[in-house]
Amino acid sequence: MKTAHDIIRKPVITERSLAGVANKTYTFEVALDANKHEIKNAIEEIFKVKVDTVNTMRVRGKEKRMGVHSGFTPRRKKAIVKLTADSKPIEFFEGMI
């Protein structure tokens, strides 16, 4: 049984993701095997908010080289979460904008 903190790994803090905070749209890195229903329930449980939609995307690892050695950065999964209009904003992101 996965807990909510196993599903939601960390928030994604970039210029593009912070631009959506005004529209109550937040970006998180999530577990690779998590589906949209699990992500929605985890966000509602952790932050006590109402989620409207969840969009997910898989990000492939980039190829990195150091001399003759080559490899890939880890692959990951991102979730873009939009809250309902009557929901309160997530407090974690409020101090960043």
Summary of the structure (lengths in Angstrom):
residues: 97
radius of gyration: 15.1
end to end distance: 35.3
largest distance: 54.5
contacts: 243
relative contact order: 0.26
helix: 32%
strand: 36%
